[in-house]
Amino acid sequence: MSFPEPHSDEGDEIPPDKLTSLAYAMMEFNGKFSEYIKEVDVALWKKAVDYAVTFTEVDGIVFEYVIEPNGEDSVVANIEWEEILTDEELEEQLEEEESEEESEEESEDDDNESDRDWSN
């Protein structure tokens, strides 16, 4: 999944050292929003959580709906750090996959040529 580059109101790209603050702000906003919906309409909150858990797809992060031992509902994020790639690692992985696909195509072409009947 790709995300649009974050920009300020003026259209300037947000510097990488500010992205962590932006992520924390978005997490806090989403948490407050979720808390409010849960207080006002629990059924709606559960539907919204189910929707978000189902359709949020970020490599290395899995969200789960959990009922705590005390009966409280919550959402937890299971982070599989080894599966989260840096931009450079992702680019390398994509290049390797493309290279493997090209090699497989070349191998298939070679196999097709060797299967031909050249006796005529």
C-alpha positions as CSV (number, residue, x, y, z in Angstrom):
1,M,0.0,0.0,0.0
2,S,1.3,3.4,-0.8
3,F,0.5,6.7,0.9
4,P,0.4,10.1,-0.6
5,E,3.4,12.3,0.3
6,P,2.2,14.4,3.3
7,H,2.1,18.1,2.5
8,S,1.5,21.3,4.6
9,D,-1.4,23.6,3.9
10,E,0.9,25.6,1.6
11,G,1.7,22.5,-0.4
12,D,5.2,22.2,0.9
13,E,6.4,18.7,1.5
14,I,6.6,17.9,5.3
15,P,10.2,17.3,6.3
16,P,11.0,13.7,7.4
17,D,12.0,14.9,10.9
18,K,8.4,16.2,11.4
19,L,6.7,13.0,10.2
20,T,6.9,11.3,13.6
21,S,5.1,14.2,15.2
22,L,2.5,14.0,12.5
23,A,2.0,10.3,13.1
24,Y,1.6,10.8,16.8
25,A,-0.9,13.6,16.2
26,M,-2.9,11.4,13.8
27,M,-2.8,8.5,16.3
28,E,-4.0,10.8,19.1
29,F,-6.8,12.2,16.9
30,N,-7.9,8.7,15.9
31,G,-7.9,7.6,19.5
32,K,-9.9,10.5,20.7
33,F,-12.4,10.1,17.8
34,S,-12.7,6.4,18.6
35,E,-13.3,7.0,22.3
36,Y,-16.0,9.5,21.6
37,I,-17.9,7.2,19.1
38,K,-17.6,4.4,21.6
39,E,-19.1,6.5,24.4
40,V,-22.0,7.7,22.2
41,D,-22.8,4.5,20.2
42,V,-21.1,1.3,21.1
43,A,-22.7,-0.7,18.2
44,L,-21.5,1.9,15.7
45,W,-18.0,1.8,17.3
46,K,-17.9,-2.0,16.9
47,K,-18.9,-1.7,13.3
48,A,-16.3,1.0,12.6
49,V,-13.6,-1.1,14.3
50,D,-14.5,-4.2,12.3
51,Y,-14.4,-2.1,9.1
52,A,-11.0,-0.5,10.0
53,V,-9.5,-3.8,11.1
54,T,-10.7,-5.5,7.9
55,F,-9.5,-2.8,5.4
56,T,-6.4,-1.4,7.0
57,E,-3.5,-3.1,5.1
58,V,0.0,-2.1,6.0
59,D,2.8,-4.6,5.6
60,G,4.0,-5.7,9.0
61,I,1.1,-4.3,11.1
62,V,-2.0,-6.3,11.9
63,F,-4.8,-4.7,13.9
64,E,-7.0,-6.9,16.0
65,Y,-10.2,-6.4,17.9
66,V,-9.8,-7.6,21.5
67,I,-12.1,-8.1,24.5
68,E,-10.0,-7.6,27.6
69,P,-10.4,-9.8,30.7
70,N,-12.2,-6.9,32.4
71,G,-14.8,-6.9,29.6
72,E,-13.5,-3.8,27.9
73,D,-13.2,-3.7,24.1
74,S,-10.1,-2.4,22.5
75,V,-8.1,-2.5,19.3
76,V,-4.4,-3.5,19.4
77,A,-1.8,-3.3,16.7
78,N,0.5,-6.2,16.4
79,I,3.7,-4.9,14.8
80,E,6.0,-7.3,13.1
81,W,9.1,-5.1,12.9
82,E,11.1,-7.5,10.7
83,E,8.4,-7.3,8.1
84,I,8.3,-3.5,7.9
85,L,10.7,-2.4,5.2
86,T,12.5,0.9,4.8
87,D,12.0,2.7,1.5
88,E,15.4,1.5,0.3
89,E,14.6,-2.1,1.3
90,L,11.2,-2.0,-0.4
91,E,12.8,-0.6,-3.6
92,E,15.5,-3.4,-3.5
93,Q,12.7,-6.1,-2.9
94,L,10.7,-4.8,-5.9
95,E,13.8,-4.8,-8.1
96,E,14.7,-8.4,-7.0
97,E,11.1,-9.5,-7.8
98,E,11.2,-7.9,-11.2
99,S,14.6,-9.5,-11.9
100,E,13.3,-13.0,-10.8
101,E,10.2,-12.5,-13.1
102,E,12.4,-11.7,-16.0
103,S,14.6,-14.7,-15.3
104,E,11.6,-17.0,-15.1
105,E,10.3,-15.7,-18.4
106,E,13.6,-16.3,-20.1
107,S,13.8,-19.8,-18.6
108,E,10.3,-20.5,-19.9
109,D,11.3,-19.3,-23.4
110,D,14.4,-21.6,-23.3
111,D,12.2,-24.5,-22.2
112,N,9.7,-23.8,-25.1
113,E,12.5,-23.8,-27.6
114,S,13.9,-27.2,-26.3
115,D,10.5,-28.7,-26.6
116,R,10.2,-28.0,-30.3
117,D,10.5,-30.9,-32.8
118,W,13.5,-30.0,-34.9
119,S,13.5,-33.2,-36.9
120,N,11.7,-31.8,-39.9
